[in-house]
Amino acid sequence: MIGRLSGILLEKNPPMVLVDAGGVGYEVDVPMSTFYDLPAVGQKVVLLVQQVVREDAHLLYGFLTAGERDAFRELIKVAGVGPRTALAVLSGMSVGDLARAVAAQESARLVKVPGIGKKTAERLLLELKGRLAPELPGAAGRGPVDEAGADVLRALLALGYSEREATAAVKQLPADVAVSEGIRQALRNLAKP
């Protein structure tokens, strides 16, 4: 399986890009979120790749971030959602927005994506619940969540708390808290009625 592709970007034709890696040109489909962040044609590019093998084709899907590729992998596991639909979802919303929509069970946000109807949106919400690693939004008055906050969130999720409960508890933590103290404080906050 191909997991990473590094080479020169030869063509950009949304959603497909052509990457020359060692003299071989690979056609890779990318979501628009990745497409907009690609370097100029002729520049070096590195893509994380998901290879999809079908009876009639071997297809490559590329991503600039591991979060996008992980979300793509989870999306294509959902019954009735193929790679094209998964690309449409990632083109229509960020991984963080998708994780928040799933955590809040907001089908209206998914229905806004072209190609996603009400039934598909509900299936996505049901099957992705607890499977997407949420990107934490910054708490009020606080910048992006640091690595300690992300570690605290993962610990709370591992302890069985829902994404919504864990995210709310992490938002209440001070910005400079250590992981162990953050877990203690978050557990205290979750224990309060």
Phi, psi and omega per residue, in radians:
M1 nan 2.499 3.094
I2 -1.563 2.214 -3.119
G3 -1.987 -0.372 -3.097
R4 -2.637 2.477 -3.124
L5 -2.302 2.161 -3.126
S6 -2.197 2.266 -3.137
G7 3.122 -2.776 -3.118
I8 -1.735 2.299 3.116
L9 -1.335 1.998 -3.087
L10 -1.654 -0.670 -3.099
E11 -2.505 2.623 3.053
K12 -2.306 1.784 3.094
N13 -2.251 1.672 -3.009
P14 -0.874 2.352 -0.007
P15 -1.602 0.206 -3.054
M16 -1.735 2.472 2.983
V17 -2.194 2.694 3.104
L18 -2.015 2.134 -3.097
V19 -2.067 2.201 3.079
D20 -1.560 1.967 3.124
A21 -2.129 1.841 3.124
G22 1.143 0.594 3.112
G23 1.515 -0.027 3.104
V24 -1.942 2.271 3.118
G25 -1.584 2.078 3.141
Y26 -1.824 2.209 3.019
E27 -1.499 2.168 -3.076
V28 -2.260 2.232 3.045
D29 -1.540 2.372 -3.107
V30 -2.282 2.643 3.030
P31 -1.250 2.795 -3.096
M32 -1.113 -0.513 3.103
S33 -1.067 -0.654 3.067
T34 -1.335 -0.739 -3.077
F35 -0.967 -0.773 -3.092
Y36 -1.175 -0.408 -3.109
D37 -1.714 0.080 3.141
L38 -1.232 2.628 3.050
P39 -1.228 3.083 3.135
A40 -1.229 2.734 3.077
V41 -1.003 2.391 -3.114
G42 1.669 -0.162 -3.137
Q43 -1.659 2.823 3.103
K44 -1.300 2.446 3.134
V45 -2.406 2.553 3.052
V46 -2.190 2.155 3.135
L47 -2.120 2.403 2.932
L48 -1.419 2.367 -2.949
V49 -2.145 2.506 2.956
Q50 -2.043 2.113 3.110
Q51 -1.652 2.299 3.103
V52 -2.062 2.108 -3.125
V53 -1.817 2.138 3.071
R54 -2.031 3.014 3.131
E55 -1.044 -0.616 -3.048
D56 -1.910 0.018 -3.090
A57 -2.865 2.714 2.962
H58 -1.988 1.994 -3.031
L59 -1.978 2.555 3.100
L60 -2.040 2.365 3.086
Y61 -2.147 2.220 -3.029
G62 -2.007 2.659 -3.077
F63 -2.544 2.559 3.105
L64 -1.459 -0.416 -3.106
T65 -2.136 2.652 3.090
A66 -1.157 -0.565 3.121
G67 -1.074 -0.728 3.109
E68 -1.136 -0.764 -3.128
R69 -1.140 -0.717 3.120
D70 -1.093 -0.749 3.110
A71 -1.105 -0.723 3.106
F72 -1.031 -0.790 -3.137
R73 -1.074 -0.703 3.113
E74 -1.200 -0.695 -3.133
L75 -1.086 -0.754 -3.075
I76 -1.300 -0.163 3.044
K77 -1.365 -0.331 -3.115
V78 -1.304 2.292 -3.139
A79 -0.997 2.287 3.098
G80 1.492 0.001 3.120
V81 -1.981 1.976 3.125
G82 -1.720 -3.119 -3.127
P83 -1.022 -0.676 -3.140
R84 -1.107 -0.757 3.119
T85 -1.161 -0.703 3.114
A86 -1.076 -0.724 3.083
L87 -1.103 -0.687 3.125
A88 -1.086 -0.730 3.130
V89 -1.097 -0.821 -3.117
L90 -1.246 -0.371 3.058
S91 -1.391 -0.507 -3.075
G92 -1.560 -0.324 3.138
M93 -2.704 2.671 3.137
S94 -1.287 2.894 3.096
V95 -1.072 -0.700 3.109
G96 -1.084 -0.761 3.106
D97 -1.107 -0.707 3.117
L98 -1.098 -0.801 3.141
A99 -1.089 -0.711 3.123
R100 -1.184 -0.679 3.110
A101 -1.104 -0.708 3.126
V102 -1.186 -0.760 -3.129
A103 -1.096 -0.678 -3.125
A104 -1.557 -0.066 -3.112
Q105 0.966 0.855 -3.126
E106 -1.748 1.619 -3.120
S107 -1.220 -0.437 -3.116
A108 -1.059 -0.597 3.126
R109 -1.199 -0.626 -3.135
L110 -1.307 -0.618 -3.106
V111 -1.122 -0.411 3.122
K112 -1.213 -0.304 3.130
V113 -1.348 2.241 3.125
P114 -0.991 2.313 3.122
G115 1.618 -0.094 3.135
I116 -1.884 2.004 3.087
G117 -1.652 3.141 -3.084
K118 -1.059 -0.781 -3.113
K119 -1.158 -0.740 3.124
T120 -1.138 -0.712 3.120
A121 -1.063 -0.774 3.133
E122 -1.140 -0.664 3.099
R123 -1.132 -0.750 3.107
L124 -1.044 -0.810 -3.134
L125 -1.066 -0.732 -3.113
L126 -1.184 -0.842 -3.028
E127 -1.406 -0.400 -3.136
L128 -1.579 -0.176 -3.100
K129 -0.991 2.160 3.123
G130 1.406 -0.031 -3.095
R131 -1.826 -0.269 3.121
L132 -1.720 2.301 3.072
A133 -1.340 2.002 -3.088
P134 -1.237 2.488 2.969
E135 -1.612 2.170 -3.046
L136 -1.336 2.282 3.000
P137 -1.303 2.702 3.091
G138 -1.156 2.511 3.081
A139 -1.281 2.866 -3.119
A140 -0.995 2.235 3.120
G141 1.306 0.161 -3.081
R142 -2.170 2.512 3.137
G143 -1.258 -2.879 3.124
P144 -1.016 2.548 -3.111
V145 -1.129 2.335 -3.111
D146 -1.425 3.128 -3.107
E147 -1.086 -0.630 3.121
A148 -1.080 -0.741 3.116
G149 -1.096 -0.686 3.112
A150 -1.152 -0.678 3.109
D151 -1.145 -0.697 3.107
V152 -1.101 -0.765 3.128
L153 -1.032 -0.825 3.134
R154 -1.061 -0.678 3.122
A155 -1.116 -0.748 -3.140
L156 -1.149 -0.706 3.098
L157 -1.112 -0.680 3.126
A158 -1.164 -0.489 3.115
L159 -1.403 -0.065 3.047
G160 1.794 0.058 3.095
Y161 -1.313 2.645 3.128
S162 -1.270 2.833 3.122
E163 -1.040 -0.703 -3.120
R164 -1.113 -0.839 3.139
E165 -1.082 -0.801 -3.093
A166 -1.135 -0.764 3.136
T167 -1.100 -0.757 3.122
A168 -1.089 -0.707 3.139
A169 -1.162 -0.695 -3.134
V170 -1.204 -0.597 3.122
K171 -1.081 -0.474 -3.097
Q172 -1.433 -0.143 -3.077
L173 -1.371 2.579 3.039
P174 -1.143 2.738 -3.029
A175 -1.134 -0.558 -3.018
D176 -1.824 0.401 -3.074
V177 -1.284 2.485 3.054
A178 -1.333 2.796 -3.062
V179 -1.036 -0.884 -3.080
S180 -1.094 -0.759 3.124
E181 -1.199 -0.623 3.110
G182 -1.099 -0.709 3.106
I183 -1.110 -0.786 3.133
R184 -1.025 -0.855 -3.114
Q185 -1.127 -0.721 3.139
A186 -1.111 -0.713 3.105
L187 -1.125 -0.682 3.083
R188 -1.086 -0.771 3.136
N189 -1.099 -0.672 -3.136
L190 -1.251 -0.470 -3.118
A191 -1.363 -0.338 3.129
K192 -1.222 2.424 -3.139
P193 -1.225 nan nan
